[in-house]
């Protein structure tokens, strides 16, 4: 019996030691959690865009419970471009939601379902937001080039205040000088009603003389967004054009399947990093795009790990009526330091060309009319 009692006592001792260790471990973990939420200057959360993400976004419960008392009714979201969007907070039961003004943040950044956002809280109801693509899991390069549509403050969050003015036939939406083809009514911000200290950038509400161009990135104008009028495409059709493009490619070429951010909004097309590393210089410069006898010049924007086409790419898209799922083969025909030329072959998923419409609030016009 003696040895059994000794063994049993040893078991009790081991269990007690484990209990004390587990209790101490939980205590330390709780202290670490408390220190993180109460003493760290920046805390972060990640959210995937799903469901009704274009109307509101839920803040994770653990984050909301820990930070709720530190945040005001409105928070400032600073995007990768450095611009700031004011968004109102609302509650739905135990859930804290980004609501008023969130739709503007979504639209201006051309966000899509399953994109990934990381919110870094810096105190004083301010977040820095990083935006990642759902397919590549890399940052969305276009998010660094967003030109904020001006909003005026109204209650919780932000709300657009618009007036209507005429623009002439030769007006354009961006530095690419994309013509819209006919006179239309245009909504512009009425910044005069908002204190200048709360506007970034300041926008005038006075009417312009006809014939004056509106530049994206200037103090006037909303970023161009296009809406397809083409019929829905099938999976077999997309596979067919991708196969055709692959057969037409060579060692000096790269292939890109057009996405919404390439041809409808944002208008930034990334060039495959491995191809760019071999064929393009480590620096930004102009690249000539050529389709048969027609030529366009686009800016290759280099970011240190790769880059893509920006200024001038939008005009190429509009002039060639490119649509989502179309495939382009870019073939390098000249690669001298002063002259980079890409011959472009376009493979349309639907052969019939139907010009997209320009979406501007409730008003639309058809390109080319």
C-alpha positions, 0 to 999 in steps of 0.5 A: 500500500505504501508504494501506491500511496506514494505514487498517488501522491506523486500524481496529485503533485503533478496535477497540482503543478500542471493546474498552477502552470495553466493558471499562471499561463492564462493569467500571463495571457490575459495580462498580455491581452490587456497590455496590447489593447490598453497600451499599444499605440496602434492596433489592427484588424483584417476584414474580407469584403463579402455580402453587402460590403458595398453598404456597410462593414462590420468591425470584428466584435473583439476589436469593437469591444476593446476600442469602442470607448476610444472612438467617436461617432465618426472615424477617419479612414486614410487610404493608401493614396493619403486622402481621408474619408470620414465614415459614420459608426452605427450599431446593430445589436452588438455589432459595430458597423462602418455605415455613413460614407462607407459607400463613397470609400468603396466606390472611390477605391473600386473595391470588389467582393473578396478584396481584403482590407487591413485597418490600423487604428492610430488613435483619435478615431483614425484608421490607416487602410491597406487594400489587398487583391483577392486573387494575388493577395498583393496590395492593390496598386490602383489604391495608391492612385485614387483621386478622392471625389469631394464629399461634404460632411452631413451628420455622421460620416460624409455625404456628397453635395452636388450641383449640376453644370454643363460640360462641352463635347471635348471635355474629359474626365482624366489626364488621359483626355478621354472624350465622352463624345456629346454634351451631358449634364455633370454632377460636381461638388458644392464645396462652397457650403463646407468649411475649407478646413474639412475639404481635401482637396478644395473644389470650386463650384463656379461654372466653367466656360464651355470647352474647358477640360476637366482633369482627373486629379485636378480640383474638379471632376469625378473619376471616370467609371464605365458600365458594360452594356455587353451581354453576359459571357460564358466560361467556355467563351473566356477559356476560348479567348485565353487559349487563343491569346496563349497561342499568339504569345511569344518569349517577348510578350505577356498576356493579361486578362482584362479585369474591372479595375483595368477597363471600367474603373481605376484604370491601372493595369499591372504588368507581370513582375517577372516579365517587367524585371527582364524587359523593362527598366527600373524606373517610370517612363512612357511606353508606346502601345500600338494596334496595327497603325494606331498608337497610344502613349501610356505611363509605366509606373515603377514601384520598386517591385514591379509596376503597371500602366497608368496615364494614357492606359485609360484612353487606350481602353476607351478607344479600343472598347476593351471589356472585362474578360477580353484578353490582350497580348503585349509583344515587345517590339522595341526595347531601347532606353528611349523607346519602348513599344508594345504591339497589342493583340486584342482577343474579344470574348464577344466579337460584337463591340457595344460601347460601354456607358459612362456611369455618373450617378443616375446619369449615363451616356454612351461612349462614341455617340 
